[in-house]
Amino acid sequence: MSTAEALLEYQKDFTTELIGIDLIEAPKLVEEALGLQKGEQLYFLRRLRFLEDTPVVFLENYLSKKLYPEMDKHDFTKETLFSLIEGHYKKKIKWGKRSFIAQGSTPPISKLLQIKKNTPIILLDQVIHSDTDEPLEYSKVWIRSDQIKLTSVLRRD
């Protein structure tokens, strides 16, 4: 479940501000996580989510240009990333691996989330995969823990 889907599930109206979307060469960590070729180009997407006028989530997403041509043409203030991946690009999101890290906010993150430096926040690091186990997206998500409660539902088949 994406952060947008989680907010909607809890009946929270949110807005999204696009900070930027740029074409970059994949950093080594992202290259490995997504199984990319050395030097492959990615879209580096940065967004800020608000509940009312309060910034609560900052997202950095890395997306293969090869998988998602013209990703930079979409309006991220109106469309969510997961809805584009599944709807426009016809990739079925099946599973993901997430790590949650509690940390103090850094100056750049503090400024974006309008909090004091070293305020406790949650960093979510994730890779999502398709129904064929293809890595689809790598992201880092900083979440204000004073504004959003994280819930995980786990099932064992």
Buried (B, 14 or more C-beta within 10 A) or exposed (E): BBBBEBBBEEEBEBEBBEBEBEEEEBEEEBBEBBEBEEEBEBBBBBBBBBBEEBBBBBBBBBBBBEBBEEBBEBEBEEBBBBEBBBEEEEBEBEEBEEEEEEEEBEEEBBEBBBBEEEBEBBBBBBBBBBEEEBBBBBBBBBBBBEBBEEEEEEEEE
